[in-house]
Amino acid sequence: MSVAIFGILTVIAAISGLWLVVRIWQSSPVGAVLTFLTGLPAWYFLYKYWNDEEKDIRVPFFVNLVIVLVYFVAALNNVEVFMDTGREEEIASAEVARSKSNPEMERWCREKHDAVYDHVLGTCVEPDADQKLADSSRAEDVMEQLSQHFSANGLKASLSRVDASTPGARKLADMPGMNRWMQFEILSQSVMPTIVMVGECASEDECMRIEKNLNQPDSPLSSARNGNLMFLGFHVMGDAGKIARAKEAFQGFKAAF
């Protein structure tokens, strides 16, 4: 709805609203005041004086009703436009992330040629000193690699370590057989934060044991294992679609060392 049309409708609504209150005042001042404050008594007076030519309020009542319906439809359209825009931005961000990331080529350049993959040239190039330092730092931490992998799949997330002070994660932090748990808070438009946890097990056998304990029919968790890494998604926390995508990306993740 344009600003001009919105302004015109607002003026008409003010005039018809005042007209409606004045008409009701003639038969009930209290009803007029309550109508002004809530609008609900107008339905009663519409019914009561429907066939009374002197007191009927049909014209101002229905003018107001039409304007309210127009406002309501316009509000719904604005919400749909906002949601569509958000989805388009999300898809565009994912496409940009994928276009700037080629994990297989990055790994191939690093392992076969001790080089880095240049996304612009599309080939391996000799890294400078800063790149070598950054690459070695990233390669040392599998969780940072996983965070980059999530971003490459359109799931940009902030990363933090889970400890006893993390809300709802005390048991995870103290779980035997785990070296550490990391929390990935994925950017999304949901009201609740979209959070997944990834743990580093002491061994693959420990991960298998923990996964067996977690995979219960009534569990509120979605779990998956990848080597000595354990994924946990919470069904009721945030965007379920993004949690499913994060789980799929996790299962396809390959650490590079």
N, C-alpha and C positions, 0 to 999 in steps of 0.2 A: 504494500500500500504506500502511495507517495505521500510526502509530507503535506501537500496541498489538500489532497482528498481527506487525509486524517484530520486536518484543521477544520475543513468544512463540516465533516461528520460530528466533530466535537462541538461546534457551535450549534448545529441542529439538535444534538442530544441535550445540550444545556437548555435550549429554548423549550423543547418538548418536555423535558423533565420538570422545568418550572411550571409549564402549563398543566402537567399531570398533578403536581402537588397542589396548585391553586384550585383545580377542579375538585379534588378530594377534600380540600379545606372547607369548601362550601357545605359539605355534609358532615365532616368529622375532622376538626383540627388535630386531634390526637392521631388519627389515621394518617393525616397529611405529614405530620412530623415523623411518624414511624416509616412512612413510605420514603421520605427524604433520606432517612438514615439507612434503611435496609432494602427498600423496594418491594418486599414481600406482601405487605397489606394491599398493594395495588391489585393483585389477583382477586382478592375478596371483593373490593369495590367494583372491579370490572364485572364480576358475576352478579353482584347485588343490584347494580344500576344499569344492567345491560339494556333494558327496555325503557329506561327513564330518559327522555330526551333532554331534560334540564341538567341531569347529574351524570349522564354516562361519560365514561372516560376512554372510550374505544380508540379514538383517533390518537391522542397523545400516548396512550399505552402501547399501541402497536408500532407507532413510530419509534419509540424507545426500544421495543423488542427487536425490531429489524436492525437498528444500529448496533445493539448488543451482539446480535448474531453475526453481523459484518465484522465487528471487532474480533469475535471469537474465531471466525474463519481466517482472518488476517493473521492472528496470533499463531494458529496451527501452521499456516504457510511459512511463517518466519521460522518456526521450529524446524520444519522439514528442510528449508533452505540451509539453516545452520548445520543440521545433521549431515546433509549431502555435502556441504562444503568441508566439514570435518573429515568425512570419508574420502573425499577427493584429495585433501591435503595428506591424509594418512597414506593413501595409495601412492601419491607422488613422492612422498618421503621414502617409502619402501623401494620405489623404482630407482630413486637417486642413490640410495644406499647400496642397492644391488649393482648399479652401474659403476660404483666406485670401489666395489669389493669383488675380488676373484680369489677366494681362499685356496683353491686348487693350484692356481698359477703362482700365488704367493709362496705356497709351500714348496712347489716344484723349484722355483728360483732359489729359494733359501737352501734346500737340501742338495740340489744337484750342482748349483753354481755358486753357492755362497753369495748370492746377489739378492736384490729386491725387485719386485715386480712394479714396473711403471705403468699406471693405469692409462695414462695419456698415450704413450708410445705403444703399449700393448706387448711389451717385451721385458726381459730381465736386464737390469742395469747394475753397474757397480755402485754399492751404497757408499755414502760419505760417512764421516766419523759419527755425526749425530744420528744418522739412520741406524748404524750398527749398534750404537748404545741403546737406542729406543727399541730396536728389534730384540736385542738380547734381554732387555728388561721385560718386554711383553712375553717373550718365550718362557721366562722363568715362572710365570704365574698362569696356570691353566684357567683360573677364573677370569682373568682379564681377557684371555683368548676367547673364552665362552661369551663374555660380554660383547666383544667385537663381533662374534658370530651371530649373536642375537640381533645386533644392530644391522648386520648385513642382510638379515631376513626381515627387516622392517620392524624390529622390536627393540627400540632404544630404551635402555634401562639404566637406572642409577644402582650402583653396587655398594653394599655395605656388609661388614662382618656381623654374624649373628653371635650374640653372647647372652648371658643371663638377664641383661637389661632389655633385650629386644622383646617387644610386646608379644606374648603368646608363644615364645620360643625357648623358654627356660629348659624344657625337657630335651629339645633338639641340641642346645648348646652343651648339655651334660650327657648326651647319648654316648655310651661306650662303643668303641670301634670306629669312631669318626675323628678325623684330624681337625676338621673345621666345617662350619656351615656358612654359606654366603647368601645374602638376600638380594634378589633382583626385583626392584620396583619398576615395572614397565609403564611407560607413559601411555595413558589412555584417557578416554572421555567418561569413563564410568565414575559413579559417585564414590564407591569404595575403591581404595588403591588396589591395583592389580599386582599381586606379589607372588613370586615363586621362590623356592629355596633350592639351592644346589649344595650338596655336601660332598666332601672329599673323604672317602673311606680309607681306613688304614690299609686295606687290601681289597681285591676283587671278591674274595671269599666273604669278607665282612659285609660288603655291599649286597651280595646275594642273600646273606642271612637277614639283613635289615629289610631288604625288599620283600622277602617272604613274610616277615612280621607285619609289614605295612599294608600288603595287598589283602585286605579283608573286605568281604562283601558290603559291610555297612560303613566302611571308612569314608570320611569326608575328604580324603586326600586322593590326588591322582599322582601316582609314582612311576618312575622309570629309571633304568640303570644303564649307564654307558661306561664300561670299564670299571674304574674305581670311583666313579662319580654317581651320585644319587640325586634324582630330581623329585621335588615335591611341589604340587600345585594344589591350592585350596579352592574347592568348587564354589564356595560362597564368597570368595574374596575377589571382587572386581569383575573384569571382563572375561567371561568364560571362553570366548573365542580366542582371545589373546593367550590365555593359559594353554589352550589346546595347541596353538601355533608354537608357543615356547617349548612345549613338550616335544613336538615334532622336530623343531630345530635342534633341541638338545640331543635327541636320538641320532641325528645326522651329524653331530659335531665330532671332529677329529682334532685332538690336541697336536700341536706342532712343537717338538723339542729338538 
